Amino acid sequence: MTTRRYMKTPRKILSLLIASLIGASAFAQQVPMYSQYIMNGYLVNPSFAGRDGYTTVTLTTREQWVGLDQAPATYAASFQTRLLKNSYISKSTSVKKKVVRPTKGGKVGLGGYVFSDYNGIMRRTGFQVAYAYHITMGETEGYPNNLAFGLAFTGYQFAINTENLIYDVNDAFLNNYDRSVFIPDFNFGASYTTSRYYAGFAMTNILRGSLLFSDTVAVNRDELGHFYLTGGYKFDIASDWILEPSAFLKSSDMFAKSFQMDITARVYYRNDYWLGLSLRTNDALILMLGLKYDRFHFGYAVDFTLTDMRRNSFGTHELTLAVKFGESARRYRWINAY
């Protein structure tokens, strides 16, 4: 990232800014969030790792509040797969009916994720390694239902760059914080998926930052736990057309101040094209579109900010490119190709 020169900032304003973002009692987003979470659900819930049976590599870039100097930006790369020994096979039980039955193995999903998140003078660089265990729980409309549990090990470095920041070198507030700390933690998730609907619960930062590595022992940084609920249902509205309404509820230990919900509707045509609209409470209206070509999946989202920030920016833009391998019997045939 190219370092930009900051204008002179009064010490009081700077101190308030730092306090609001890294103070022990402040609430701040500690991990990146994305508008197109449906395309890469295991970033939010580790139990989704390997859910669709593909081996998937995904690249995401998110530029927030474009046009605003030093606006937040996130860059991420992820990987997920399902360890399938004998795959899933299709068996005919009659002339008109086919069902998908699992053979031995295929219960373990794995995922990996790295990101770099910039926000002014602050930077978060982190990773996540996820393990998911999938259990077949009967069938719906001839297709398997999937109960999954996931655990992820996460860690990120939180750093402050004051190289080109003009400030009082004797500022006690800035000098009392390490320029860089590393925080490891764990996330947990559970989900249930059928041919028609899915639901999931996840929680992050189980250790609440109690394990922290820094240059000094004077750092007092309490991490917040975050909680996520997701769910969606698929309706056949016409031949080759599917409507999927969904909801994404987000909160933290500071429930009253942090509760937020994304209400989304996406329409798919032959699973090759999709268009969606999402409302994020107290934040933005989001337009999403995407397409599939062969094994390549492209998604774009633009957030139209509803707060006063819209007067100073050109919205938030997010691009996602996914490449999926394993177009064969190893895939759950009934999962929409996200």
C-alpha positions in Angstrom: 0.0 0.0 0.0 1.4 3.4 -0.9 1.8 5.5 2.2 0.1 8.9 1.9 1.1 12.0 3.9 -1.3 13.0 6.6 -2.2 16.6 7.2 -1.5 18.1 10.6 -4.0 16.6 13.1 -4.7 18.1 16.5 -3.6 15.9 19.3 -7.0 15.8 20.9 -8.7 14.6 17.7 -6.0 12.1 17.0 -6.3 10.7 20.5 -10.1 10.4 20.2 -9.6 8.5 16.9 -7.1 6.0 18.3 -9.2 5.6 21.4 -12.3 4.8 19.4 -10.6 2.1 17.4 -8.2 0.4 19.7 -9.3 1.4 23.2 -10.2 -1.5 25.5 -13.8 -0.4 26.0 -14.5 0.6 22.3 -16.4 -1.5 19.8 -14.7 -1.9 16.4 -14.9 -4.4 13.7 -12.0 -6.8 14.3 -12.3 -8.9 11.2 -13.3 -7.8 7.6 -16.9 -8.3 6.5 -18.1 -8.7 3.0 -21.3 -7.9 1.1 -21.0 -11.1 -1.0 -20.7 -13.4 2.0 -23.0 -16.0 0.3 -20.2 -16.7 -2.3 -17.8 -17.6 0.4 -19.8 -18.5 3.4 -17.1 -20.3 5.4 -15.3 -17.0 6.0 -18.2 -16.2 8.3 -19.0 -19.8 9.5 -16.2 -22.4 9.5 -18.8 -25.3 9.3 -19.5 -24.3 5.6 -15.9 -25.3 4.6 -16.3 -28.0 2.0 -20.1 -27.9 2.0 -20.5 -27.9 -1.8 -17.9 -30.6 -2.5 -15.8 -28.4 -4.7 -12.2 -27.4 -4.3 -12.4 -23.6 -4.5 -9.9 -20.8 -4.7 -11.3 -17.3 -4.2 -9.9 -13.8 -4.5 -11.7 -10.8 -3.1 -11.0 -7.0 -3.1 -13.2 -4.5 -1.3 -12.7 -0.7 -1.5 -14.9 1.1 1.0 -16.1 4.7 0.6 -14.3 5.2 -2.7 -13.2 8.9 -3.1 -12.5 9.4 0.6 -8.9 9.8 1.5 -7.5 6.9 3.5 -10.7 5.0 3.3 -10.8 1.3 4.4 -9.7 -1.4 1.9 -9.6 -5.2 2.2 -7.8 -7.8 0.1 -8.3 -11.5 0.6 -7.5 -14.9 -0.8 -9.1 -18.1 0.4 -9.2 -21.9 -0.3 -11.6 -24.6 0.7 -12.1 -28.3 -0.2 -13.9 -31.5 0.8 -11.9 -34.6 1.5 -13.9 -37.2 -0.4 -12.6 -40.7 -0.5 -15.2 -42.3 -2.7 -17.2 -39.3 -3.6 -21.0 -38.9 -3.9 -22.8 -41.1 -6.4 -26.1 -41.0 -8.2 -28.3 -44.1 -8.0 -31.6 -44.7 -9.8 -34.3 -46.1 -7.6 -36.9 -46.1 -10.4 -37.3 -44.8 -13.9 -38.3 -41.3 -12.8 -36.3 -40.9 -9.6 -32.6 -40.5 -8.8 -31.1 -39.9 -5.4 -27.6 -39.0 -4.3 -26.1 -41.2 -1.7 -22.8 -40.8 0.1 -20.2 -43.6 -0.1 -17.5 -44.1 2.6 -15.7 -41.0 3.7 -16.3 -37.4 2.5 -17.1 -36.0 6.0 -14.2 -33.6 6.4 -14.0 -30.1 5.0 -10.9 -27.8 5.1 -10.5 -24.1 4.5 -7.8 -21.5 4.6 -8.0 -17.7 4.4 -5.6 -14.8 4.4 -6.4 -11.1 4.4 -5.0 -7.6 4.7 -7.3 -4.9 5.9 -6.3 -1.2 5.8 -8.1 1.7 7.6 -6.1 4.9 7.7 -3.0 4.5 9.9 -4.2 1.1 11.0 -3.6 -2.2 9.4 -4.8 -5.8 10.2 -3.1 -8.7 8.5 -4.5 -12.1 9.4 -5.4 -15.7 8.5 -7.8 -18.4 9.3 -7.5 -22.2 9.1 -10.9 -24.0 9.3 -11.8 -27.7 9.9 -15.4 -28.8 9.3 -17.1 -32.2 10.0 -20.2 -33.1 7.9 -22.8 -35.6 8.9 -25.6 -36.8 6.6 -29.0 -36.5 8.3 -31.5 -38.2 6.0 -32.9 -36.8 2.8 -35.2 -34.1 1.5 -36.7 -34.6 -2.0 -34.3 -37.4 -2.6 -31.1 -35.4 -1.7 -29.0 -35.6 1.4 -29.4 -33.2 4.4 -26.1 -32.0 5.9 -25.4 -31.2 9.5 -21.9 -29.7 10.0 -19.7 -28.4 12.8 -16.6 -26.3 12.2 -13.7 -24.9 14.2 -11.2 -22.4 13.0 -7.9 -21.2 14.3 -7.4 -17.5 13.5 -4.8 -14.9 14.1 -4.0 -11.3 13.0 -1.4 -8.6 13.4 -2.8 -5.2 14.4 -0.3 -2.5 13.5 -0.3 1.3 13.6 1.8 3.2 11.0 2.9 6.7 12.2 5.7 7.1 9.7 4.2 10.0 7.8 1.9 11.1 10.6 2.6 14.5 12.0 2.0 14.4 15.7 3.5 15.4 19.0 6.3 12.9 19.7 5.6 13.3 23.4 2.0 12.4 23.1 1.5 10.0 26.0 -1.6 8.4 24.5 0.2 7.2 21.3 3.4 6.3 23.1 1.5 4.0 25.5 0.5 1.7 22.7 2.6 -0.9 20.9 2.9 -0.2 17.2 2.2 -3.9 16.5 0.5 -6.8 18.4 -0.4 -10.3 17.3 -3.7 -11.9 18.5 -4.5 -15.6 18.0 -8.0 -17.0 18.7 -10.6 -19.5 17.7 -14.0 -19.4 15.9 -16.8 -21.9 16.0 -19.7 -22.6 13.7 -22.6 -25.0 13.1 -25.0 -25.3 10.2 -27.7 -27.4 8.7 -28.3 -27.6 4.9 -31.0 -29.2 2.8 -31.9 -29.1 -0.9 -34.2 -26.1 -0.1 -32.8 -24.2 2.9 -29.8 -23.6 5.1 -29.3 -22.2 8.5 -26.1 -21.5 10.5 -24.7 -20.0 13.7 -21.1 -18.9 14.3 -19.2 -17.1 17.0 -15.7 -15.6 16.8 -12.9 -14.7 19.2 -13.7 -17.3 21.8 -10.7 -16.4 23.8 -11.6 -12.7 23.7 -8.0 -11.7 23.0 -6.7 -13.2 26.3 -3.7 -14.5 24.4 -1.8 -11.6 23.0 1.8 -11.1 21.8 3.4 -7.7 22.0 6.7 -5.9 22.7 5.5 -4.9 26.2 3.2 -6.2 28.9 1.4 -2.8 29.2 -1.0 -3.4 26.4 -4.6 -3.7 27.6 -6.7 -4.8 24.6 -9.9 -6.7 25.1 -11.3 -8.4 22.0 -15.0 -8.6 21.4 -16.8 -11.8 20.6 -19.0 -11.6 17.5 -22.1 -13.7 16.8 -23.6 -14.5 13.4 -26.9 -16.1 12.3 -27.4 -16.9 8.6 -30.3 -18.5 6.8 -31.9 -18.8 3.4 -34.6 -20.6 1.4 -34.8 -21.4 -2.3 -38.0 -21.1 -4.3 -38.6 -22.4 -7.8 -40.4 -19.4 -9.4 -40.3 -20.6 -13.1 -38.4 -23.0 -15.3 -34.7 -22.3 -14.8 -35.4 -19.5 -12.3 -34.8 -19.7 -8.5 -35.5 -17.0 -5.9 -33.4 -17.1 -2.7 -34.3 -14.8 0.2 -31.8 -14.8 3.0 -30.9 -13.0 6.2 -27.6 -12.4 8.0 -27.7 -11.2 11.6 -24.5 -9.8 13.2 -23.9 -8.8 16.8 -21.2 -8.7 19.4 -20.7 -8.7 23.2 -22.0 -5.1 23.0 -25.3 -6.2 21.6 -27.2 -3.0 21.9 -24.6 -1.0 20.0 -23.6 -3.5 17.4 -26.7 -5.4 16.2 -26.9 -5.3 12.4 -28.9 -7.3 9.8 -28.5 -7.9 6.1 -31.8 -8.8 4.4 -31.1 -10.2 0.9 -33.0 -11.5 -2.1 -31.1 -13.1 -5.0 -32.5 -14.4 -8.3 -30.7 -17.2 -10.3 -31.1 -18.1 -13.9 -29.9 -21.6 -14.7 -27.3 -21.1 -11.9 -25.2 -19.3 -14.4 -26.4 -15.7 -13.7 -27.6 -14.0 -10.6 -28.8 -10.6 -9.4 -29.4 -9.6 -5.9 -30.5 -6.7 -3.6 -29.6 -6.4 0.0 -30.5 -4.0 2.8 -28.0 -3.6 5.6 -29.7 -1.9 8.5 -28.4 1.6 9.4 -25.7 1.3 6.8 -26.3 0.6 3.1 -28.4 -0.6 0.2 -26.4 -3.2 -1.8 -26.7 -4.3 -5.4 -25.1 -7.6 -6.4 -24.7 -9.4 -9.7 -22.7 -12.3 -10.9 -22.1 -14.9 -13.6 -20.6 -18.4 -14.0 -18.5 -19.4 -17.0 -17.2 -22.9 -17.0 -15.4 -23.2 -13.6 -15.1 -19.5 -13.1 -17.5 -17.5 -10.9 -17.5 -13.7 -10.9 -19.3 -11.5 -8.5 -19.6 -7.7 -8.1 -21.3 -5.7 -5.3 -21.8 -2.0 -4.8 -22.9 -0.6 -1.5 -24.9 2.6 -1.7 -24.2 4.2 1.7 -27.3 5.4 3.6 -25.5 7.4 6.2 -24.0 10.9 5.9 -20.8 9.3 4.5 -22.5 9.2 1.1 -21.9 12.9 0.7 -18.1 12.3 0.7 -17.7 9.1 -1.2 -18.8 7.1 -4.3 -20.0 4.1 -2.4 -18.2 0.8 -1.6 -17.2 -1.6 -4.4 -16.4 -5.3 -4.0 -15.1 -7.8 -6.6 -14.9 -11.5 -6.1 -13.4 -14.2 -8.4 -13.8 -17.8 -7.6 -12.4 -20.9 -9.5 -14.0 -24.2 -8.6 -12.5 -27.6 -9.4 -14.2 -31.0 -9.2 -17.1 -30.8 -11.6 -18.0 -34.5 -11.2 -19.7 -36.9 -8.9 -17.7 -35.5 -6.0 -20.0 -32.5 -5.9 -23.3 -32.3 -4.2 -25.5 -32.0 -7.3 -28.3 -30.0 -5.6 -26.1 -27.1 -4.3 -26.5 -23.9 -6.3 -23.2 -23.0 -8.0 -22.3 -19.9 -6.0 
